């Protein structure tokens, strides 16, 4: 009977506490390192009654004690080492166990002289009163290995390192502990990653155990253990014998004797190897070099007979056998197989390592380098590949067609994965020229890549010229894969610009999913189209395209395209108000692409936008600047424009109007040079406001005019809503500067309010709830300024603007404005836009000033935070300065300082950081 560890201890614990309890015999079975001695010590430490003798008996060390009369707990270790005399004495002790006595007998099953009989033969006759149990120790699972790593290394161990630790040790506790001890000594202060685990080597106790067992075999039998060490992973009988070179009969006998001597094990049915995978390197290192080379050569031939052939393993064996030509052929087959199955990173790693080998024949480099480039273009990590390919393309012995293909893929990686657009375009232009005559299909691919509209460095007119050339060349080539590739770029360009017929091109892509190579290009096109649809504001269509593109990319092994679509989904969630958990999703995306930060640009910007709305302006600046990983001028144009819009808004909030105006001019110039005006949507309202507030209304008007003319009649819902918003901003600034009579100013304010309201309606239809709330807040703000019945606005009075005397339309009345402002504040709060909610409530209070005195029954807030104190404190813990809070809430910095001081006093906070933790525990006043 096999028991859990806890249930194994209970019967013996019962015997130790009850002298009348029937005797118990517990067999503890476990391979070397499984923790048998540790379990016996646990049993020795069990509490019990006075008078019970506890005896440790180490078989093989001495003959054992002879006192057998009193109630005793016998703890017998290493029974597999007991000689015949010790076994006879042990059997006599066990047969004589009386009430109140127990025994735990531990052994290694793989080293028993008679398999399955720990006490030897003949079978023992157990007394009827004796309860006999068996507890089989098993390896730790990965979760338990992780706990051990956390205990020993203080939590400084990556998840990948824990997984590798588990794989190498097989979860055997003793080996895990020994290897962790090595890691602790070698890396006391650094985080342990996979590379450190693999470099730690074989623990001494494991090496000595496996080498001693191997040496115990006859010299004629050892090759079967050596073959297992060379193969590494458990192998079938015939494969193992073939690698050993012993022949069928001798090999079968050697395998049986290796199993009997525990030099080898059967980890899985019909598969033979080492019980602990980490033992293989120790044995392999002990084999003489010439013998080891022969073993590798035979292992390569044996693995070549598998179906499917594990070409990567075959290649490694050929390399170790010094069979260069066979090694390179196997590497090529392994890379092709990995790429076909979508395992691009495996192909990249193998090819990079191979191409870095000194003295590689030029013809081999010419065959392998394109395989590396193709996988790297589709995969994620390209930094090392870029350097490898950059060196290879300088090789004068390369055929022109090969060099051109390498330049093409190098250019794609530089543009797409590395964010080095200028270098990438240079490589693509060179590739297009080199390939035009020899590989027209690939030349068309290079031309199509040069038309990539998202990247800076060219105008939309130049992009259109490149795509037109690409279409002509691809059609003439007759290469269907390249035609699909060009179609992907053609659809992306047309959709980005909201050109007529763009959706038909996208629809055509959806039908290109039969041939795997075409399907990968179609996946790229659909993921890019989803991204473009998000920017345009077609959110329902974008969701469908994201689902289709992600599915096609996953099925055809295109991880780079998957990540492109996942980045677009973060933007989609930002705009459509799916904010819960969005910050964490952005941070996880950034962490997952740490080696390739340019891929995570969408996540950086969305995370920055969230921080801005939440009032965490320091974090906003950090995220919007990509935390220094990517320069702004290298970002995709719409993303750079969006980040610039957020930066301008932040400068305006901080009253750095001149800085905001400079940022606006630079960002607007970049969008104008590109010529895709739909991408000005997230920039225009803030840029217009920045220029208008510096009294450069002519330039602000010019922006609105350029934006309108650039859009023309194009179907770009988000940009059209932004154009309405920008026009409303311009109308608001013009209304605030009016020096005419009250009726004229009133009309100007009404016009601005109506324009904001129309923009809000447009954002409602998209839907983009945050933009809708911002524009409706603008409508309410202007409506309040236009209303004659509202109390005078102190801010308007100090700026010299009188309250308009004439009544306003009912849908823009003060009552309507107050209702909408309350709705906006609620929307902001639900989204988590703390700063925006505070600003909207502050505007409400300027139109609904508190009456003097306290209404009967209203709390004095003596011990709890008042509404204003709670609001100020909430903004303070986001990181805003007193001046920034004052601007947001229309207060003086001195008043803000007083509110924060009172909030800290009431909550007992010692600092602003401490205040953040205490706010959640402190009852607040009514914040309604």
VOBA-103667 format. One record per residue (C-alpha): residue in one letter; x, y, z. Coordinates in steps of 0.001 Angstrom, whole numbers, plus 500000, padded with zeros to 6 digits. Example, Ala and Ser with C-alpha at 12.3 -4.5 7.8 and 13.67 -1.06 7.14 Angstrom:
2
A512300495500507800S513670498940507140
//
This chain:
928
X500000500000500000X501421503422499014X500714506380501302X501162510123501329X503919511502503569X501448512710506224X499550509428506387X502866507541506636X503735509329509870X500374508921511600X500451505130512350X503883505378513964X502853508504515888X499884506539517279X502145503708518453X504466506178520197X501610507661522233X499707504435523055X501633501589524650X498767499206523892X498728499969520163X499448497069517838X502950497161516275X503522498825512910X506139498165510225X506635500891507638X508761500229504532X510167503510503152X511135503076499516X512960505667497454X515794506082494972X519021507812495934X518405511401496983X514651511026497456X514790511939501152X514612508612503004X517030509664505719X515142512939506117X511878511065506622X513485508774509208X514641511854511101X511078513200511063X509962509906512604X512707510115515218X511475513583516188X507837512527516660X506565513171520189X505791510095522311X505463508651525743X508336508348528177X510080505023528105X509973504303524392X513464503603523061X514345505110519676X517034503218517827X518795504321514597X520246501380512674X522500502211509712X522910499055507677X526378498553506305X527931500738508996X527716498347511955X525948495217513125X523167497057514953X522048496952518585X520893493817520353X518420495233522923X515019494033521778X512972493874524971X511408497258525667X508903499213523481X511088500518520683X510908502662517571X513361501091515141X514620503440512401X516552501296509919X518330502991507016X520069501651503888X518655498132504133X519860497545500568X523424497520502006X522708494967504743X524623491674504620X522975488306505308X523761488400509008X522265491893509416X519163490846507478X518675487806509728X518915489970512844X516565492557511337X513975489926510450X514145488617514008X513604492136515410X510619492784513127X509036489435513898X509307490213517624X507712493678517554X505240493905520400X502522496394521397X503792499954521551X506696499201519173X507198500182515528X509817500085512817X510578502111509735X512810500372507202X514272502494504410X515991501296501244X516776502045497611X514659499667495507X517088499877492590X519943498475494736X518176495573496494X520007492264496065X516652490596495390X514383493054493484X511173493788495382X512297492016498596X513877494527500983X514428491846503633X515796489294501198X514443485823500685X512665483703501481X509500485801501999X509092486834505589X506235485553507733X504698488619509312X502866488204512659X499110488632512314X499038491475514842X501619493467512810X500376496242510491X502648496412507427X502657499592505319X504710500871502434X505536504518501703X507048505188498293X508914508511498044X508444510338494764X510244513278493128X509115516839493744X506905518485491192X507884521791489584X505925523829492121X507781522199495032X511123522739493291X510162526391492934X509478526666496668X512858525152497459X514548527586495065X512784530516496705X513904529366500162X517545528830499210X518003531731496781X515792534248498536X513293534437495692X515952535429493140X515181532738490586X513258533218487345X510353530967486386X512390529654483454X515258528792485791X512915526877488099X511543524929485144X515058524064483947X516092523109487472X513155520715487603X513947519246484169X517639518633484904X517174517151488374X514041515177487651X512698516697490878X514918514417493024X515096516370496305X518719515619497129X519933516695493687X517734519819493774X519198520840497143X522786520199496002X522347522175492785X520703525057494640X523643525141497023X526006525530494053X523876528327492618X523722530092495973X527524530085496251X528117531140492641X525415533819492412X524821535151495932X523563538567494841X522161538121491326X518957536647489959X519437533099488704X518250532525485138X518240529485482846X521830530067481720X523105529998485307X521286526722486029X522730525076482934X526239526325483739X526188525063487333X527348521576486323X526712518238488003X526623518185491838X529443516123493322X527262513535495069X525271512821491915X528429512557489783X530086510152492218X526964507995492463X526426507589488725X530133507129487942X530511504508490657X527532502588489324X528902502779485803X532357501619486915X530788498699488789X529782497235485424X532198495115483447X534167497027480763X532218495115478105X528887496469479435X529822500101480017X529294501266476389X525512500974476836X525691503512479694X528027505720477651X525546505599474760X522740506706477087X524934509601478228X525666510660474650X522005510427473606X521014512458476667X517293511769476570X515824508311477305X515842506111474202X514338502856473046X516244499610473468X517235499170469821X518292502813469458X520393502657472616X522088499422471589X522752500769468077X524440503858469536X526541501688471882X527916499608468999X527641496382471012X525363494438468712X521940493020469520X522847490111471794X525676491742473732X523797495019473912X520659493425475367X522683491716478062X524587494900478859X521358496844479158X519897494283481584X522990494405483761X523032498232483682X519418498236484865X520152495662487583X523066497751488820X520981500972488732X523494502543486327X520474503092484043X516746503310484705X513475503079482799X511967506591483247X509184505769480806X507927502444479548X510318501078476956X512638504101477253X516002503767478950X518312506405480324X519258508075483587X516840508512486470X518269512032486886X518857513744483498X521727515784484973X523706512553485423X524277512225481669X526904515022481400X528937513475484223X529133510131482435X529672511746479033X532645513711480346X534245510479481624X534252508822478194X537579509055476259X537417511518473361X537827509101470407X535292506709471920X532895509596472487X533179510728468848X532319507219467639X529343507121469989X528087510459468598X528434509230465022X526431506092465786X523860508168467723X523375510424464682X522722507401462463X520326505919465011X518320509149465366X518180509515461571X516023506392461480X513310507972463651X510150509325462082X509956512250462128X513707512735462228X514848514996465115X517220516926462868X518471519299465553X519668516325467640X521134514635464575X523018517836463744X524471518107467249X525705514512467139X527308515012463701X529027518149465005X530344516321468068X531556513496465798X533453516067463682X531353515185460612X531135518747459245X529265518200455977X526655515976457619X526360518479460472X525589521385458147X523055519388456112X521303518359459324X521304521977460587X519630523077457358X516962520382457653X516423521197461339X515974524900460612X513540524213457784X511504521813459940X511384524295462820X510281527127460541X507551525014458942X506184524120462388X506273527762463501X509174527276465958X511089530241464584X513016530985467754X514421527462467779X515524527866464158X517052531279464917X519064529973467873X520389526978465926X521322529001462843X522936531849464770X525123529379466634X526051527596463389X526812530737461383X529015532020464201X531313528986463792X534756530067462495X535850528726459135X532373527887457854X532489527175454082X531104530115452008X528577527904450220X527223526756453562X526882530345454768X525018531176451560X522527528347452207X522008528888455925X521916532696456155X518623533075454207X517017530471456477X518065532523459489X516736535724457955X513349534223457070X512794532900460571X513975536137462179X511574538246460105X508676536146461363X509954535689464914X510451538123467762X514096538347468809X516256539831466055X518999541913467669X521716539264467415X520446538131464017X520735541662462677X524414541764463610X525056538325462099X523352539225458817X525012542632458658X528374540861458674X527333538215456164X526030540656453527X529490542211453418X530908538888452172X532004539546448581X531776535835447727X527998535725448229X525934535301445052X523995538537444250X520613536833444649X521532535583448110X522927538966449152X519775540698447919X517522538301449827X519560538832452978X519373542607452569X515600542345452176X515158540436455419X517733542614457182X515791545710456120X512503544224457330X513988543413460734X515551546847461106X512236548538460312X509747546245461982X511450544709464993X514326547044465752X512768550448465087X515783551548463049X513740552795460121X516369554892458340X518869552012458194X516080549633457267X514936551710454312X518490551930453023X518794548141453143X515415547691451447X516268550087448628X519554548245448041X517702544914448089X515112546106445565X517894547138443190X519891543893443623X516879541602443233X515008543297440406X516635541226437677X517485537982439467X514531537571441898X511679539891440825X509257538409443347X511563539303446221X512203542697444646X508450543326444763X508491542381448459X511217544940449122X509291547619447216X506129546808449146X508031547102452409X509283550530451310X505639551569450971X505003550787454658X503003553841455543X503320553696459317X507004554458459459X508589557906459287X511090558949456664X508907559175453570X505765560949452421X502535559230451517X503141560145447873X506452558278447880X504781555324449614X502130555203446890X504797555157444215X506572552235445844X503378550178446197X502437550832442577X505836549535441441X505527546554443796X502130545575442393X503425545691438813X506553543667439559X504691541091441673X502051540566438992X504744540108436358X506672537622438529X503739535213438805X504827534413442363X501580533997444321X503269534249447713X504896537555446776X501650538807445277X499961538086448608X502778539857450432X502353542924448230X498574542761448650X499076542895452444X501028546158452147X498622547525449542X495627546914451797X497387548439454800X498319551597452925X494832552002451447X493102551426454778X495447553724456701X494588556517454297X490877555570454241X491104555207450461X488048554000448518X488245550266447917X490442549610450953X487966547199452530X487762545193449305X491517544660449441X491205543510453054X488437541125452053X490679539691449334X493332538943451983X490900536808453954X490733534324451082X494512533775451029X494636531152453773X495117527895451872X498843527815451090X500895528143454324X503314530688452849X500437532786451495X498596532391454785X501523533881456711X501483536937454458X497697537142454760X498025536987458552X500444539904458381X498031541866456234X495013541153458430X496848542036461652X498064545275460080X494566545998458774X493193545495462292X495730547999463572X494718550522460892X491029549983461645X491650550753465319X493353554035464428X490520554973462081X487893554256464754X486225551233463128X486256549335466382X483746546596465547X485528545778462298X488854545954464103X487689543363466624X486740540961463825X490053541519462051X491996541034465278X490312537691465870X490867536537462287X494442537810462084X495482536367465443X494002532984464583X495716532864461193X499041534038462653X498911531430465427X498008528613463036X500836529484460651X503589530292463114X503913534079462858X504682535331466399X505741538809465269X502355539337463627X500605538010466709X502353540622468820X501481543336466312X497826542429466727X498106542196470511X499559545717470563X496644546934468472X494264545283470926X495734547357473773X494952550516471777X491486549174471063X490880548597474770X492133552081475650X489833553859473229X486770551722473848X487030552141477624X488121548628478589X490404550030481285X490108547543484195X493396545635484276X494693547467481188X497731548925482960X498757545419484064X498222544050480558X500460546768479142X503169546101481699X502990542348481059X503293542963477317X506368545145477870X507924542491480107X507220539728477586X508994541672474835X511866542962476956X514445541832474406X512599543675471611X511159546851473172X510137548399469840X507446545720469480X505947546976472746X505608550618471629X501805550438471665X501895549165475252X504245551956476355X501981554659474919X498736553188476281X500333552834479711X501418556485479523X497930557629478534X496483555762481508X499007557355483864X498119560821482549X494397560268483084X495080558901486551X497127561964487483X500398560066487787X502245562537485599X505760561392486442X504918557877485280X503143559310482245X506300561059481061X508344557883481589X505967555616479678X505256558078476859X508985558415476237X509173554593475936X511349554615479063X514321555432476892X514118552234474826X513032553820471530X513529557339470222X510314559216469426X511369559960465846X511640556204465170X508107555369466342X505309554654463872X503848558005462840X500376557639464448X501886556392467688X504371559256467794X501537561726467126X499452560202469929X502325560344472401X502992563936471353X499335564844471901X499507563443475429X502763565289476116X501207568571474897X498188568000477113X500467567419480081X502384570635479386X499097572558479138X497925571089482447X501149572275484037X500641575730482515X503813575328480425X502028576845477454X505113577860475478X506575574370475844X503248572918474705X503255575169471636X506770574083470668X505795570426471045X502668571032468960X504549572637466061X507139569837465910X504564567037466051X502290568730463517X505181569104461091X505900565370461297X502284564454460529X502099566994457696X505292565650456134X503845562141456172X500528563339454761X498231560757456412X495851563193458083X493719560589459824X496689560109462162X496340563651463489X493255562599465460X494982562249468852X497218565259468281X495026567952466732X492788569058469665X495738569539472001X497986571102469372X495258573584468413X494706574466472074X498433574957472668X498821577418469803X495573579220470557X496585579736474190X499816581396473065X497671583835471041X498917582302467792X495351581793466632X496324582113463003X498530579022463288X495795577226465240X493278578056462518X495784576846459944X496011573500461741X492254573055461675X492159574053457998X494985571650457067X493340568864459023X490008569422457288X491491569656453808X493724566642454397X490791564487455437X488587565610452569X485727563173452206X487602560173453567X485781557696455787X487781558141458986X485345558342461930X487925558990464673X489619561729462683X486271563371461831X485330563428465520X488756564899466317X488268567569463644X484985568572465333X486804568631468658X489616570777467257X487114573208465754X485334573393469112X488638574166470869X489255576962468379X485733578295468890X486157578201472685X489408580163472619X487842582698470243X484816583064472559X487034583632475579X488884586415473745X485778588261472556X485758591944473455X482348592681471939X479043593076473741X477604590362475950X475212588991473280X478131588461470871X480141586612473485X477090584599474449X476617583502470852X480316582555470591X480089580438473724X476923578775472453X478581577991469139X481572576430470904X479286574427473227X477314573090470281X480499572102468435X481776570235471488X478393568517471808X478547567377468178X482051566011468727X480811564153471819X478001562638469740X480540561464467170X482662559828469869X479571558168471320X478935556491467980X482473555107467651X482375554367470694X485203556113472586X483856556874476064X486884558773477385X487006561110474385X483240561470474601X483499562546478260X486297565021477503X484346566683474705X481082566704476644X482971568313479512X484016570998477011X480409571452475898X479243571876479492X482073574274480237X481121576504477313X477406576209478072X478018577408481614X479980580357480275X477080581244477971X474335580977480557X472950584224481957X471133582669484894X474169580924486381X476053582623489198X479091584587487925X482162582489487390X484991583954489522X487544582654487051X485772584455484161X485487587617486205X489196587698486967X489954587274483273X487702590201482352X484918588135480775X481424589138481872X478505586718482040X476354586784478863X473017588469479475X470771586586477043X469168583176477719X470548580098475976X468782577166474263X467362574572476660X469747571827475479X472693574088476352X471289575530479559X473012575658482926X470857572788484187X471821570695481159X475498571579481667X475439570616485335X473769567285484515X476313566546481800X479229567515484014X477984565176486709X477726562439484074X481260563190482858X482662563065486385X480946559720486925X482296558368483619X485828559512484467X485583557908487890X484322554604486467X487193554527483990X489710555328486699X490601558766485335X491186560317488766X492605563585487485X489792564159484987X487104563336487548X488606565839490001X488740568519487328X485105567980486321X483956568133489952X485998571283490494X484245572918487543X480897571882488997X481764573562492288X482622576855490585X478997576923489376X477544575546492588X479430577369495358X478894576094498879X476522578192500945X477853579944503997X477343578142507246X476664574459507726X473201573007507133X471630571423510208X472790567890510768X475721568085508349X478890566472509772X481779568739510692X484411566331509247X486339566783512483X487720563234512307X487044562288508680X488244563841505469X486006566489503966X485074566097500304X487677568662499245X490386567172501478X489687563702500080X489869565019496516X493105566920497116X494638563931498935X493694561577496119X495469563797493594X498434564256495911X499135560528496120X499183560273492309X502314562399492315X500918565793491306X502612568831492825X500664571365494884X500749573769491937X499396571111489556X496607570210491979X495780573896492371X495440574353488603X493245571247488324X490880572220491168X490889576001490680X492489576541494091X495520578408495315X498683576389496069X498437577578499669X494918576158499994X496103572860498521X498945572747501024X496489573253503891X494157570514502631X497040568034502357X498279568927505841X494832568329507313X494456565053505405X497783563814506743X496887564854510273X493483563128510161X494852559918508672X498040559862510733X500138559717507560X503821560560507891X504363561347504197X502520561499500893X503536557932500214X502174556899503588X499018558865502819X498419556652499782X498248553548501988X496087555199504644X493460556643502303X491950553237501761X491542552690505526X490217556111506502X486503556977506381X485992559907504059X483350562571503896X480679562703501276X482433563216497930X479267563653495940
//
